[in-house]
Each structure stands twice: as structure tokens, then as C-alpha cells.
Amino acid sequence: AHEGECLLCLNRRDTPPEKRGLYSVDAQTGAQRLILPTRALRPYADRIQRPDPDRWVVQHGQWSADGSLVAVKVYADKGIPCLLFTCKADGSGIVCFGPKPMHFQWYDGQTLFGHDDKVADGLPDNKELRRWRPDGTVVETLAGYGCHPAMSPDQQRIATETWYGSEPVRLMLYTRGGLAPDRLLDVMTEAKTAWGIHAHVNPSFSRDGKRVYFNRAVADGLSQAYYVDVP
């Protein structure tokens, strides 16, 4: 949420196509505002690789740190790369980033970060953690290989785990700018549970930056919430 407004992606097939898209919802009153209609992305149909916008799905809407911009992922069909778009909070100024970074997040009010597995930025798709401007211009490489990145409040440490399907699943801690992890926070041998039931690690730092919380696959079909101290 940003200043009491949450983002909601509306894709229901029983909703009129012109009303589908990314909404802002007031958490107190329930008032809804359509920020970005899915049909507003029609000019990018060639890049999305499917001509009919009424078949597209918008997902993972996120406010920038200052609430001036939003980011959203567009899913067109199985086998087609998902694209990342940004726009202003009123829906204007649409920018197509291109194929999205893995588990993208806003870094601040103007740049995003995520793991580079298919970003068209001229750098290797080696799953390193990078930061970009909304047009896809690289700002910096933040850390090495990973999947679900979490950044500490001071933006100097990153927790992330090994890629989808890895066995075992390793949770790693990086110092910003380092390409090799400083510390192995955990090793999970129940990889089938971590990936098979979508109990992904999804690390997150505490607000003081002294703990990393994560989902830990502990047995077949069982995942629990854990934390590890990172003083």
C-alpha cells in the first residue's frame, strides 16, 4: 500500500473488457480508481506478441517508493515472455521495460531491481541481481545469482535463494555489489516441497535489518515460517 491505497489487478472474464486492468483501492473507504486499463496497452501488442488485449492478464502491480509511479507485469499466453510496464500514478506516461526481471521490485522512486534471466539489456542472462531504469537501462549490478531477492532497509545486503527447481535449495546472503555470497543462511533438502507446492523461500528482512524471515520446507508437503539472525 501507499498512503492507504492498495493496488488490485482485475482480470475477471465476467468483467467488461474496458474495466479490466490495474486499480488503486482505498483501504478505508473501498473506493476504486482504474489507473491502467489493460486496453491502454494495445499499442504494445507487437511486443506483447498477442494481438487481442482482452486476452491479456495484468499481474503484480507495485507502487514505486514515493507513489509517483506504478509497475505491472503483463501475461499474454503460455510460452510468451511476460513484459514489464511502468506508468505514472494517473496512468499516463506508459513505458515498456521489455521482458521482466525475475521477481522485480522498485528500488526507489525511479528504478527497479530483480534477477536478470531474460532482460534485453546487453548483459548476460546469468540471474545476477541488477538495477534498471524503467526503459531497461542498466544502473548497476547489485549482487550475484539468485531468484527471490530481498533487500535490507539500508540497501546494503541482499538475501536470495537458488533458482527454481534447484535441489537442495540454498538461501544466501550477499553484500551489495558482491557477486559471491558472504554467508549461506540455510540449506533445504525438501526441494520438492519448496517448488512443488509453491512454498517458495520468499526471504524478507526485518525492519531493523537484523533478521531474515523466510519460508522453510521442513518435510514432505510441509513448509513453515523461520527466521535467521544476520547481525
N, C-alpha and C positions, 0 to 999 in steps of 0.2 A: 504494500500500500504506500501511497504518497499523499500526505496531508489528508488522510481519511478516505482516499479514493483508491479502490481496488480495480485491477484490470480483469476483464472477463472475455474469453473468446467464445463467440456464439456461432455455432456451425450446424445447428439442428436442421434436419431436412424438412421439418414441418414449419420452419420459419421462412417467410417470404425472402427470396434471394437478396433483395435490395436492403434487407435489415440484418443480414449476416455480416460478421466482422468483429473488430476489436472494440470493446466497450469499456468505459470508465463507470464504476458503480460507487455511489456514495455509501459508505459503510453505516452511516447513521440513518439516512432517510430512505435508502434504496433507490434513489433517483439514478437513472441510467442516461449515459451520453455516448452516442456512437462516434468514436474517434476516427476509425479507419474502416469504411465499408470494404468488404472483400472485392467488390466490383471496381473499387477505385484503383486496383492493381492490374486492371485489364491491359493498360499499355505495356505491361511487362510480360504478356502472355508468351512471347517467343522465348524469353529467358526462363520462364517457369516451365516451359516445354509441354504445356497442355492448354489448348485454346479456350476452353469453357471455364470462366471464373466461378460459375455456380457449382463446379465440382471440386473447387479448391477448399482447403481447410486451413484456417489460421490457428496458430498454437503458440504457447509460451510467451505471451505478452509481458513486457517488463518496462517499468519506468526507469529512466536514467536517474542518476543520483539526485539531481536537482529538480526532476519532474518536468523538464522542458522538452524532453524527447521520449518516445517510446520505441521499443524494438519488438518485432514479431516474426515468427517463423511461418513460412507458407509450405504446406504439404500438398502436392499435386496428385501423386499416384505412386504406388509401389515401384521401386527401381529408379525413380526420378529424384535427383538430389534436392533436398529441401533448401530453399533460399531464405536469406535473412533480409528484412526490410526495416528501415527506421523512418520515422516522420516526427513532426512537431506534435505537441500535445493537442493541437486543434485539428490534426490530420493533414496539414499542409506540409510541403517540403519533403515529399517521399523520396527516399534514396534506396537504391538496391545495392546491398553489400555484395551479393552473389551467394555461392554455396556457403552455408552457415558453418562457423566453427562448432566443434563439439561442445555442448553444454555452455553456450555463450552466456555472458553476463555483462552488465555495464560495469566498467571500471570507475568511471566518474561521470560528469555531465556530458562528455563529448566523445568518449572512446569506450570500446568493448574489448573483452578478452575471452579466450576459450582455447581449447586444444585443436591444433591445426592438422586435420586429417584429410581435408579436401579443399581448403581455401585457395582461391586463384590469386595468390599474392606473389608468385615468383619464387617462393621459398619451398623447401621440401615438405611434403605432406607426412611428416615424421612424428606427429602427435605431440610436438612441443607446445608449451603454453605461450601464446603471443597476445599482443595488444594491437588493435587496429582502430583507425578512424572509420566512420560509417560507410565511406566509399571503398573500404577494403585496403587502404594504405597502411602498411606496417609501421607501427610506432616503436615496438621493442619486443624482444623475446624475454618472457618473464621467468620461465622455468623449463625443465625438461619434460620428458614423456609422461603422459597421464591420460585421464579420462574425465572424471567429475572433479573439476577444480574448486577449491575453496581458498579464499584469501583472508589473511589475518586483518584485523581492524587497522593496523598501521601499514598494511600492504607490503610488508617485508617478508612474509612467509606464506608458503602455499602448501596445502595438503591435497593430495590427489591419489588415485589408485590406478592399478594396471588396467589395460584395455579390456573391452567386452570379450567375454569368453575365456579370459586368462585363468590358468589353474596352476598354482594357487593364486588367490587374489592378494596383492600386496598394497598396503596403504603407506604412502611415502610422504616425507616432509622435505620441502625444498626451501632454501633461502633465495630470495628474489634475485634473478639473474643467473642462478646456478643451473647447469644442465644435468648434474648428477644429484640425487637426493642426499641430504645430510643425515637422514635418520629413517629407519624403517619402523613405522609406528605399529604395524600389525601384519600378520600373515594369516589368511583364512583359507583353510583347506576344503571347506564346503563350497567349492566354486559353483556346483550345480544349483545350490540354493540361492547363492548371490545373484546369479544371472537368470536362472530358470523361473523363479517366482518373482522376478523384478524387485528383489530386496537389495537394490544397488547400494553401494557403500555411502554415497552422498555425504561426504565429510562437511563439517561446518565448524568454524571457530567460535568459541565463547566470546562474549562482548569485550572481555579484558584480554583476549588473545592467549590465555594460558592453558586452554584445553581445546582438543579437537573431538567433537562428537561425531559418531558415525553409526551406520547400520552394520552389525557384525553377524555373518552367517555362522551359527554355532552348531547346528545339527541339520540333518536332512529335513528340509521343509521348515526350518525354524530360524528366524533372524531376530536379533534383539538390539536395543539401543545401548551403546557403550560410549565411554569417553577415555581419552588418554591425556595425561598432563604433558604440556610442552612448555615448561617454564623458560 
